[in-house]
Amino acid sequence: MLLDSTQCFFVLVAVTALVGYIRGWACEVVTCAVVLGAVLFLAAGGERELVTLAAAHLPGPLAALATAGNGLAIGVAALVGASALGYWLGNRYGAGPTLHRHRLSGMLPGAAIGAALTYYLSEQLAAGTRFALNSPSDTQARGDITLVFGLGFGALLLLLGYTFIAGRGKP
């Protein structure tokens, strides 16, 4: 199975929509405002301003590192920082979902966040390139399935052992 760039885009949007479903609309709207603002700032030339600011105020080696690659590192770092800030603010000031429709309504801003992040990162990291994800062949999957089941059963046994030991001290 081969996934092209459009399918990868829709997978990432679906994952962020699922995150929006879990967190609810109130948290996601706050996060969406911060992330969309950061993407708009960076896409409208904010990277150049951040590079100029870094070159003027950081010491020599840090300024060279920050401005290398035409400010790519600063732009991605600013986006990651703004996304983390947005998710923190959403958790802090957004109310958790209380009704099922609150969760369903959170999928829309979650998908918008995923689309914005994917747009910016694809424009900055992979501009003009096509990428594809290949799944393992049939023989590779058969060879790895025993390892996956072994690790899964091992984790299950550890969890059961922990719950048995933790439950011993209780009356």
C-alpha positions, 0 to 999 in steps of 0.5 A: 500500500502506498500513501501519497502526499494528499492522503498523508495530509488527510490522515494528519487532518483526521488525527487532529480532528480526533484530538479535537473530538477528545478535547471538545470545542471550547479547548480547541477554539482557544488552541485554533486561535493561537495556532492559526495566528502563528501560521498567519504570522509566519506565512506572511513573512514573520520568519524574516522578522524573527531572523532579523530579531535573532541576528540582532540580539543573540550572541554570535554562535546562537545567531548563526545557528538561528539564521541558518537555512534562511530561518527555517529553524526559527520558523519551525521552532516558533510554530512548535512553541506557538502550538504548545502554547495554544494547547496549554491555553486551551487546556487551561482556559477552555472548558472540557466537553460535557455533552456529546455535541461538544466533542463533535463540535471540537472536530472542526477546529481540530481539523483546521489546526491540522490543516494549518500545521500541515500546510505550513510544515509542508511549505517550509520543510518539503516545498516542491517535493513529493513524498510517499509512505510505503507499508511493509511487504507481506513477508515483512509483516508476517515476520514482524507480527510475532514480535508485535504480539510478543511485546503486546502480551509481555506488556499485558502480563506486566500490567496484570502483575502490577495490578495484582501486586498493587491490589494486595495491600488493600483490604 
